[in-house]
Amino acid sequence: MILVFNAGSSSIKASLYQKNNLEAPKISLQVDTITTQPVFKARGDNVPPPPSLGVGHDSVLSGLLPWFFEAWPIQAIGHRVVHGGIHFADPVRITPPILDDLETLIPLAPLHQPHNLFPLRWIQQRFPQKPQVACFDTAFHRTQTPLATWFALPRHYHDEGIQRYGFHGLSYQYIAEQLPSLTKAPRVIVAHLGNGASLCGLKEGKSYDTTMGFSALDGLMMGTRSGSLDAGVILHLLHHTSPERIQEILYKESGLLGVSGISHDMRTLLESPHPHAAEAVNLYVYRIIREIGALTATLGGCDALVFTAGIGENAPIIRQRVCEGLSFSGLKLDQEANLQNKICLHHPESPVEVYCIPTHEERVIVEATIVHGLS
């Protein structure tokens, strides 16, 4: 059995795979609303009774991890780790020194990295003989053009690690691996649209430019995150509130939730008659179109557009509106295919291909765990 762990900022996902069957997990679970009242959901055959879970990441993880190891013979563990810094460009088998190195990156991803590393440390202390593999959301973007990694700040800040890293790399890697069976398009823009959202410009299947930068706040408007923001806004807010409060606003109270005042859930907003809901959706689409235009420029053109993740895979109206905003390029959507959530969405006459490809980050992690942990 191979355990795949994804400890996020607001939820924890975990799956158990059999090494000889990677198509679907034997057990798949998710714990939501961790910081208020954890809700446990699991799918699979013969799932044991759920463990007792306290409130907070550490309490939930402390309940889940023994539950897995007592119920199944786990041979190796793969983890999603948000930040790999400038040094980790590939999955890596965990050792105590590497784990120490990853903990130095906590300031670069304070809402994600500590929760990513908790299960790594817990397992290392109790089962040091079991191989663990860290897979990084930043690693796929290490192929970016060097210019794309710079901020126009004094050089020493860049050398100290204040750079544009990019995220959602595990999702983009999976999509890049699927593309050769669908298209030969050399310049592809992938729209990962979920509660977190970003775009990635691919050249020949490698990351060339992306909308997220130093943190997972950058780029597109998201469910509760602001996306790109004039730094002057932060300076202004600092005169009125604390850095801790500003972090709370930018990560948890902005985006679709902040603009609408109703919800961070796109489904709720699309069904709402309230004008603020419409404004939030309009801004969300506008920002996507604007950033696709920017990536098209840096790529030198766009031959294909891919939608993925929760909104990208399940909201035909968002795909339609984005494509309508790109009609200047000649892009034509097959409306019927779009409504049916098919994979190929472009009209035969469209010079820009359009696809909807479900992402599968877990598949990337479990395959990397076999290669780096069990080979």
Secondary structure, DSSP 8 states (H G I E B T S, - for coil): -EEEEEE-SS-EEEEEEBTTB-SS-SEEEEEE-TTTS-EEEEEESS--------SSHHHHHHHHHHHHHHHS---EEEEEES--TTT--S-EE--HHHHHHHHTTGGGSTTTHHHHHHHHHHHHHH-TTS-EEEEETTGGGGGS-GGGG--SS-HHHHHTT-S-----HHHHHHHHHHGGGT---SEEEEEEESSSEEEEEEETTEEEEES--SSTTSSS--SS---S--HHHHHHHHTTS-HHHHHHHHHHS-HHHHHHSS-S-HHHHHH---HHHHHHHHHHHHHHHHHHHHHHHHHTS-SEEEEEHHHHHH-HHHHHHHHHHTGGGT--B-HHHHHTT-SB-B-TT-SSEEEE----HHHHHHHHHIIIII-
